[in-house]
Amino acid sequence: MLYLSQIMGKPVVDASGEKIGTISDLAISTGEVFPRITSLAFQGPGKVPFMISWRKYVDEFDDEGITLTVEAHDIRFSYLQPDEVLLARDLLNRQIVDTQGLKVVRVNDLKLSISGTQLRLLGAEVGTRGILRGLAPWLERAVVAVAKVFGKKIDEQIIAWNYMDLLDRDLSEVQLSVTHKRLDELHPADVADILEQLDPQQRANVFQHLDETQATEAISEMEDEYQADFIEDLDDARAAGLLGNMDPDDAADIVRDLSYEKAETLLRLMGVEDATEIRRLLGYKDGTAGGMMTTQFVAVHATDTVGQTIEVLRELPEDHPTVHYVYVLNEYDEFEGVLSLRTLVLTDDAKPVGDVMYEDVISATPDETEEDVAADIFKYELPAMPVVDEHNMLLGIVTVDDAWDAIEEDVSGDKTKATALKVVGIVLASLLFLGLYTLVLLQVIGYTGR
């Protein structure tokens, strides 16, 4: 998360590491729900103003400055386009109409969202924190900390871009009060990034403009800590519909984090088949192969022909997850082997799949830890691993995507622990320093008083 005030005046460095100027402004194109930064304005030597394309030239950015992809002599400068607005020049410290709250407010800062290599404008900070941050970031942190000590909370007051309209008539030709019509053009991961950074009311307003498919994909892309909270805030009927549209393993992960009453309500409102699958997955412990597997896979019997198996694949719904393997069962529905899609394509249609399946398959039991399963998936370079019970019945599969998710959660947890230890270390070091300082001060005072 970035704010305009944090990066104004920070250095712009070319690919060779040479500082070529300081950030003076950012430009957006006004035709999007949450507009991307399209141009970078900076002051070069002698305070000469320059403007360049963000997409073409910006490589890395944070609150310490911007690094470009090329050296200074390879830059081609550009000009502000008719549909572009400069954030500092045209929005900062100006009055706007909050078209949701129906009031006139002043823009004290602008909140930006990092989405991959893109930077987007989320909205305007119109509260006290924006003023403090503009004066000095440390001042904002200090005031918030002091207020917290006294049991007070100074919240951000963010107005989302789609609820803003300028009062400045000099920009009357620029339409800044936009609709949500462009949401369907964003990748679900971008929509998820945006939703995570809005307050619940703004999130609900944006979410209601998504259709069922977009909404399901956006929730699936959210970080775990946001998913359950988001489902909790939705009305029961829509929440149940969205969970029913999700992959059962993803839905089960969310249901685990819901309150018991909410979870039971949503499961009762779902279709019987969806609820049954989710309940079955909830029976396995979190952090195990059973807890991370999906029950959406394709299985046929060994006596089925290659041609029949291909027909089964053709009849799968469009939203069915990617098929890595076809799983083969015997007459007692016990797991026997797998078929790759390549084998199916290259084999005669009349041949039974039992004759061409691969039998030496690495599998997991539902109680195995997700770390062990992920390790095996990466060790043997498997797109997916079957999970079988003690009777060799196929329960589900763990995909490589599930394995990556498990690793990311572990890394995130390790980073959180490391951060916590670091904070404790800093606090202890500070207390030790204050103690020694006080001891020295008392000795000095005692010596002076003699």
C-alpha positions as CSV (number, residue, x, y, z in Angstrom):
1,M,0.0,0.0,0.0
2,L,1.3,3.4,-0.9
3,Y,0.2,7.0,-0.5
4,L,1.0,9.9,-2.9
5,S,2.5,11.9,0.0
6,Q,5.0,9.0,0.7
7,I,6.5,9.0,-2.8
8,M,6.4,12.7,-3.8
9,G,10.0,14.1,-3.9
10,K,11.6,10.6,-3.8
11,P,14.4,9.8,-6.3
12,V,13.9,8.5,-9.8
13,V,16.9,6.3,-10.7
14,D,17.7,4.9,-14.2
15,A,18.8,1.3,-15.0
16,S,22.4,2.1,-14.3
17,G,21.7,3.4,-10.8
18,E,22.1,7.0,-11.6
19,K,19.7,9.5,-10.1
20,I,18.0,11.5,-12.9
21,G,15.4,13.4,-10.9
22,T,12.7,13.4,-8.2
23,I,9.1,12.4,-8.4
24,S,6.8,15.4,-8.9
25,D,3.5,13.8,-9.9
26,L,1.7,10.7,-11.2
27,A,-0.9,10.6,-14.0
28,I,-4.0,8.4,-14.3
29,S,-6.4,7.7,-17.2
30,T,-9.9,8.5,-16.0
31,G,-11.7,5.7,-17.8
32,E,-11.4,2.9,-15.3
33,V,-13.1,2.0,-12.0
34,F,-9.7,2.0,-10.2
35,P,-7.4,3.8,-12.6
36,R,-3.9,2.6,-13.4
37,I,-1.0,5.0,-13.1
38,T,-0.2,5.7,-16.7
39,S,2.6,8.4,-16.6
40,L,5.4,9.5,-14.3
41,A,6.2,13.2,-13.9
42,F,9.6,14.1,-12.4
43,Q,11.9,17.0,-12.1
44,G,15.3,16.6,-13.6
45,P,18.5,18.7,-13.2
46,G,17.7,22.4,-12.8
47,K,14.1,21.5,-11.9
48,V,13.3,20.8,-15.6
49,P,10.0,18.9,-15.8
50,F,9.8,15.6,-17.6
51,M,7.0,13.0,-18.2
52,I,7.4,9.4,-19.3
53,S,5.2,6.4,-19.8
54,W,4.8,4.3,-16.6
55,R,4.2,1.0,-18.5
56,K,7.3,1.4,-20.7
57,Y,9.8,2.7,-18.3
58,V,9.0,1.9,-14.6
59,D,10.7,-1.2,-13.4
60,E,10.4,-1.1,-9.6
61,F,8.7,1.3,-7.2
62,D,8.1,1.7,-3.4
63,D,8.1,4.5,-0.8
64,E,11.8,4.9,-1.3
65,G,11.6,5.9,-5.0
66,I,11.3,4.6,-8.6
67,T,13.8,2.6,-10.7
68,L,13.5,2.7,-14.5
69,T,14.1,-0.1,-17.0
70,V,16.5,1.8,-19.2
71,E,19.4,4.2,-18.8
72,A,18.7,8.0,-19.0
73,H,19.9,8.4,-22.7
74,D,17.3,5.8,-23.9
75,I,14.3,7.5,-22.4
76,R,11.7,9.0,-24.8
77,F,9.6,11.6,-23.1
78,S,5.8,12.0,-23.5
79,Y,3.0,14.5,-22.8
80,L,-0.1,14.5,-20.8
81,Q,-3.0,13.0,-22.8
82,P,-6.5,14.5,-22.9
83,D,-8.0,11.8,-20.7
84,E,-5.2,11.9,-18.1
85,V,-5.3,13.7,-14.8
86,L,-2.3,14.5,-12.6
87,L,-2.9,13.4,-9.0
88,A,-0.9,16.1,-7.2
89,R,-1.7,19.0,-9.5
90,D,-5.4,18.2,-10.2
91,L,-6.6,16.3,-7.1
92,L,-4.4,16.9,-4.0
93,N,-5.6,19.6,-1.7
94,R,-8.7,20.2,-3.8
95,Q,-12.4,20.0,-2.9
96,I,-14.4,17.0,-4.2
97,V,-17.9,15.8,-3.9
98,D,-18.3,12.5,-2.1
99,T,-21.1,11.3,-4.3
100,Q,-21.8,8.4,-1.9
101,G,-22.0,10.5,1.3
102,L,-23.3,13.6,-0.6
103,K,-20.9,16.0,1.0
104,V,-18.0,18.3,0.0
105,V,-14.7,17.2,1.4
106,R,-11.0,18.1,0.9
107,V,-8.4,15.7,-0.5
108,N,-5.6,15.4,2.0
109,D,-3.8,12.5,0.4
110,L,-4.4,9.8,-2.3
111,K,-4.3,6.1,-1.6
112,L,-2.6,3.8,-4.1
113,S,-2.9,0.1,-4.6
114,I,0.1,-2.1,-5.7
115,S,-1.2,-4.8,-8.0
116,G,1.7,-6.7,-9.5
117,T,3.7,-4.3,-11.6
118,Q,0.8,-1.9,-11.7
119,L,-0.1,0.9,-9.4
120,R,-3.7,1.9,-9.2
121,L,-5.6,4.8,-7.5
122,L,-8.0,3.5,-4.9
123,G,-9.4,6.8,-3.6
124,A,-8.9,10.0,-1.6
125,E,-8.0,10.3,2.1
126,V,-10.1,13.1,3.4
127,G,-9.5,12.7,7.2
128,T,-7.0,13.8,9.8
129,R,-4.5,11.0,9.0
130,G,-4.0,12.4,5.4
131,I,-3.1,15.8,6.8
132,L,-0.6,14.3,9.3
133,R,0.9,12.1,6.7
134,G,1.4,15.0,4.4
135,L,3.3,16.9,7.1
136,A,5.4,13.8,8.0
137,P,4.8,10.1,8.0
138,W,6.3,9.7,11.4
139,L,3.9,12.3,12.8
140,E,0.9,10.3,11.6
141,R,2.3,7.1,13.2
142,A,3.0,9.0,16.5
143,V,-0.4,10.6,16.8
144,V,-2.2,7.3,16.0
145,A,0.0,5.5,18.6
146,V,-0.7,8.1,21.3
147,A,-4.4,8.0,20.5
148,K,-4.4,4.2,20.9
149,V,-2.8,4.5,24.3
150,F,-5.8,6.6,25.4
151,G,-8.3,4.2,23.9
152,K,-9.0,6.3,20.8
153,K,-8.8,5.2,17.2
154,I,-8.1,7.5,14.3
155,D,-9.4,5.7,11.3
156,E,-8.6,6.5,7.7
157,Q,-11.3,8.2,5.8
158,I,-11.1,6.9,2.3
159,I,-13.5,7.9,-0.5
160,A,-13.2,5.4,-3.4
161,W,-12.5,6.8,-6.8
162,N,-15.8,5.9,-8.2
163,Y,-17.5,8.1,-5.6
164,M,-15.4,11.2,-6.4
165,D,-16.3,14.2,-8.5
166,L,-14.2,17.4,-8.7
167,L,-15.7,20.8,-7.8
168,D,-13.0,22.6,-9.8
169,R,-14.7,23.7,-13.0
170,D,-11.4,24.1,-14.8
171,L,-11.5,20.3,-15.1
172,S,-15.2,20.1,-16.1
173,E,-14.3,18.3,-19.3
174,V,-12.8,15.4,-17.3
175,Q,-15.4,13.0,-16.1
176,L,-14.3,11.7,-12.7
177,S,-17.4,10.2,-11.3
178,V,-17.3,6.8,-13.0
179,T,-19.3,3.7,-12.9
180,H,-18.4,0.1,-12.3
181,K,-18.8,-0.9,-16.0
182,R,-15.1,-1.6,-16.4
183,L,-14.9,-4.2,-13.5
184,D,-15.5,-7.0,-15.9
185,E,-12.3,-6.1,-17.8
186,L,-10.0,-6.6,-14.8
187,H,-8.4,-9.9,-14.0
188,P,-10.0,-11.5,-10.9
189,A,-6.6,-11.2,-9.0
190,D,-6.7,-7.4,-9.6
191,V,-10.3,-7.2,-8.4
192,A,-9.3,-9.2,-5.3
193,D,-6.4,-6.8,-4.6
194,I,-8.8,-3.9,-4.8
195,L,-11.6,-5.5,-2.7
196,E,-9.1,-6.4,0.0
197,Q,-8.1,-2.7,0.4
198,L,-11.5,-1.2,0.7
199,D,-13.6,-0.9,3.8
200,P,-16.6,-3.3,4.2
201,Q,-19.2,-0.8,2.9
202,Q,-17.1,0.1,-0.2
203,R,-16.3,-3.5,-0.8
204,A,-20.0,-4.4,-0.7
205,N,-20.8,-1.6,-3.2
206,V,-18.2,-2.8,-5.7
207,F,-19.1,-6.4,-5.2
208,Q,-22.7,-6.0,-6.1
209,H,-21.7,-5.1,-9.6
210,L,-20.0,-8.4,-10.2
211,D,-21.8,-11.3,-11.8
212,E,-21.7,-14.8,-10.1
213,T,-18.7,-16.0,-12.1
214,Q,-16.6,-12.8,-11.5
215,A,-17.6,-12.8,-7.8
216,T,-16.6,-16.4,-7.4
217,E,-13.2,-15.9,-9.1
218,A,-12.5,-12.7,-7.1
219,I,-13.2,-14.4,-3.8
220,S,-11.0,-17.4,-4.8
221,E,-8.1,-14.9,-5.5
222,M,-8.4,-13.2,-2.1
223,E,-6.0,-13.8,0.7
224,D,-7.3,-16.3,3.3
225,E,-7.7,-13.8,6.0
226,Y,-10.2,-11.8,3.9
227,Q,-12.3,-14.6,2.5
228,A,-14.2,-15.6,5.6
229,D,-14.8,-12.0,6.7
230,F,-16.1,-11.2,3.2
231,I,-18.5,-14.1,3.1
232,E,-19.7,-13.2,6.7
233,D,-20.7,-9.8,5.4
234,L,-22.8,-11.1,2.5
235,D,-26.4,-12.0,2.7
236,D,-26.9,-15.7,3.3
237,A,-28.5,-16.5,-0.1
238,R,-25.7,-14.9,-2.2
239,A,-23.0,-16.3,0.1
240,A,-24.3,-19.8,-0.2
241,G,-24.6,-19.5,-4.0
242,L,-21.0,-18.3,-4.3
243,L,-19.6,-21.1,-2.1
244,G,-21.6,-23.6,-4.2
245,N,-20.0,-22.3,-7.4
246,M,-16.5,-22.6,-6.0
247,D,-14.2,-25.6,-6.1
248,P,-15.2,-27.8,-3.1
249,D,-11.7,-27.6,-1.5
250,D,-11.7,-23.8,-1.7
251,A,-15.2,-23.5,-0.4
252,A,-14.3,-25.9,2.5
253,D,-11.3,-23.7,3.4
254,I,-13.6,-20.7,3.8
255,V,-16.3,-22.5,5.6
256,R,-13.7,-23.7,8.2
257,D,-13.1,-20.1,9.1
258,L,-16.8,-19.1,9.5
259,S,-18.7,-19.2,12.7
260,Y,-20.6,-22.4,13.3
261,E,-24.0,-20.8,12.9
262,K,-23.1,-19.0,9.7
263,A,-21.5,-22.2,8.2
264,E,-24.5,-24.4,9.0
265,T,-26.9,-21.8,7.5
266,L,-25.0,-21.5,4.3
267,L,-24.6,-25.3,3.9
268,R,-28.3,-25.8,4.4
269,L,-29.0,-23.2,1.7
270,M,-26.7,-24.9,-0.8
271,G,-27.5,-27.6,-3.3
272,V,-27.4,-31.1,-1.6
273,E,-24.5,-32.3,-3.8
274,D,-22.3,-29.2,-3.1
275,A,-23.0,-29.2,0.6
276,T,-22.2,-33.0,0.8
277,E,-18.9,-32.5,-0.9
278,I,-17.9,-29.6,1.4
279,R,-19.0,-31.5,4.5
280,R,-16.9,-34.5,3.4
281,L,-13.8,-32.3,3.1
282,L,-14.5,-30.6,6.4
283,G,-14.2,-34.0,8.0
284,Y,-10.4,-33.9,7.4
285,K,-8.0,-32.0,9.5
286,D,-6.7,-28.7,8.2
287,G,-3.1,-29.0,7.1
288,T,-3.4,-32.5,5.8
289,A,-3.8,-34.0,2.4
290,G,-7.5,-34.6,3.0
291,G,-7.9,-31.0,4.0
292,M,-6.2,-29.6,0.9
293,M,-7.4,-32.0,-1.7
294,T,-10.2,-31.4,-4.2
295,T,-12.9,-33.9,-5.1
296,Q,-13.2,-32.6,-8.7
297,F,-11.4,-35.1,-10.8
298,V,-12.2,-37.4,-13.7
299,A,-12.3,-41.2,-13.1
300,V,-13.2,-44.0,-15.4
301,H,-13.1,-47.8,-15.1
302,A,-10.4,-50.0,-16.6
303,T,-12.9,-51.6,-18.9
304,D,-13.9,-48.3,-20.5
305,T,-12.4,-47.6,-23.9
306,V,-10.2,-44.7,-24.9
307,G,-13.0,-43.4,-27.1
308,Q,-15.5,-43.5,-24.2
309,T,-13.0,-41.7,-21.9
310,I,-12.5,-38.9,-24.5
311,E,-16.3,-38.5,-24.6
312,V,-16.4,-38.1,-20.8
313,L,-13.8,-35.3,-21.1
314,R,-15.8,-33.6,-23.9
315,E,-18.9,-33.5,-21.7
316,L,-17.2,-31.8,-18.8
317,P,-18.7,-28.3,-18.0
318,E,-16.6,-25.3,-19.0
319,D,-15.9,-24.3,-15.4
320,H,-14.4,-27.7,-14.5
321,P,-10.9,-27.4,-13.2
322,T,-8.0,-28.3,-15.5
323,V,-7.7,-32.0,-16.1
324,H,-4.1,-33.2,-15.6
325,Y,-4.8,-37.0,-15.5
326,V,-7.7,-39.3,-15.9
327,Y,-7.8,-41.7,-13.0
328,V,-8.6,-45.4,-13.5
329,L,-10.6,-47.6,-11.2
330,N,-11.2,-51.4,-11.2
331,E,-14.6,-53.1,-11.0
332,Y,-14.7,-52.5,-7.2
333,D,-14.0,-48.8,-7.6
334,E,-10.5,-49.2,-6.2
335,F,-7.8,-47.0,-7.6
336,E,-5.5,-48.7,-10.1
337,G,-3.7,-46.1,-12.3
338,V,-3.7,-43.0,-14.3
339,L,-3.8,-41.9,-17.9
340,S,-2.2,-38.8,-19.3
341,L,-4.1,-36.8,-22.0
342,R,-1.2,-37.4,-24.3
343,T,-1.7,-41.2,-24.0
344,L,-5.4,-40.8,-24.7
345,V,-4.8,-38.8,-27.9
346,L,-2.2,-41.2,-29.2
347,T,-4.1,-44.4,-28.5
348,D,-6.7,-46.2,-30.6
349,D,-10.2,-45.4,-29.5
350,A,-11.2,-49.0,-29.2
351,K,-8.5,-49.9,-26.7
352,P,-9.5,-50.4,-23.0
353,V,-7.8,-47.8,-20.8
354,G,-6.7,-50.6,-18.4
355,D,-4.3,-51.7,-21.2
356,V,-2.5,-48.4,-21.5
357,M,-2.8,-46.9,-18.0
358,Y,0.3,-46.1,-15.9
359,E,0.2,-48.2,-12.7
360,D,3.3,-47.1,-10.7
361,V,1.6,-44.1,-9.2
362,I,2.8,-42.1,-6.2
363,S,-0.2,-41.3,-3.9
364,A,-0.9,-39.9,-0.5
365,T,-3.1,-40.8,2.4
366,P,-5.6,-38.2,3.7
367,D,-3.7,-37.9,7.0
368,E,-0.3,-37.0,5.5
369,T,0.8,-33.5,6.2
370,E,0.5,-30.9,3.5
371,E,4.2,-30.2,3.8
372,D,5.0,-33.9,2.9
373,V,2.5,-33.9,0.1
374,A,3.9,-30.7,-1.4
375,A,7.4,-32.0,-1.1
376,D,6.6,-35.1,-3.1
377,I,4.7,-33.2,-5.7
378,F,7.7,-31.0,-6.3
379,K,10.2,-33.8,-6.0
380,Y,8.5,-35.9,-8.7
381,E,7.3,-33.0,-10.7
382,L,3.6,-34.0,-10.5
383,P,0.8,-31.8,-11.8
384,A,-1.5,-33.6,-9.3
385,M,-1.3,-36.4,-6.7
386,P,-4.1,-38.8,-5.9
387,V,-5.3,-39.2,-2.3
388,V,-6.5,-42.7,-1.3
389,D,-7.8,-44.3,1.9
390,E,-6.7,-47.5,3.5
391,H,-8.9,-49.5,1.1
392,N,-7.3,-47.9,-1.9
393,M,-10.4,-45.9,-2.7
394,L,-9.8,-42.7,-4.5
395,L,-10.8,-39.8,-2.3
396,G,-9.5,-36.8,-4.2
397,I,-6.4,-35.2,-5.7
398,V,-3.9,-32.5,-4.6
399,T,-2.9,-30.3,-7.5
400,V,0.4,-28.4,-7.8
401,D,-1.5,-25.2,-7.2
402,D,-2.6,-26.5,-3.8
403,A,1.0,-27.4,-3.1
404,W,2.2,-23.9,-3.9
405,D,-0.6,-22.5,-1.6
406,A,0.6,-24.6,1.2
407,I,4.2,-23.5,0.8
408,E,3.2,-19.8,0.6
409,E,1.2,-20.2,3.9
410,D,4.2,-21.7,5.6
411,V,6.6,-19.0,4.3
412,S,4.1,-16.3,5.4
413,G,3.8,-17.9,8.8
414,D,7.6,-18.0,9.2
415,K,7.9,-14.4,8.2
416,T,5.2,-13.5,10.7
417,K,7.1,-15.3,13.5
418,A,10.4,-13.7,12.4
419,T,8.8,-10.3,12.5
420,A,7.3,-10.9,15.9
421,L,10.7,-12.0,17.2
422,K,12.3,-8.9,15.7
423,V,9.7,-6.6,17.4
424,V,10.3,-8.3,20.7
425,G,14.1,-7.9,20.2
426,I,13.7,-4.2,19.5
427,V,11.5,-3.7,22.5
428,L,13.9,-5.5,24.8
429,A,16.8,-3.6,23.4
430,S,15.0,-0.3,23.8
431,L,14.1,-1.2,27.5
432,L,17.8,-2.1,28.1
433,F,19.0,1.1,26.6
434,L,16.5,3.2,28.7
435,G,17.5,1.3,31.8
436,L,21.2,2.0,31.2
437,Y,20.5,5.6,30.3
438,T,18.5,6.1,33.5
439,L,21.3,4.5,35.6
440,V,23.9,6.7,34.1
441,L,21.7,9.8,34.5
442,L,21.1,9.0,38.2
443,Q,24.9,8.6,38.7
444,V,25.5,11.9,37.0
445,I,22.9,13.6,39.2
446,G,24.3,12.0,42.3
447,Y,27.8,13.1,41.4
448,T,26.7,16.6,40.7
449,G,24.8,16.8,44.0
450,R,28.0,16.1,46.0
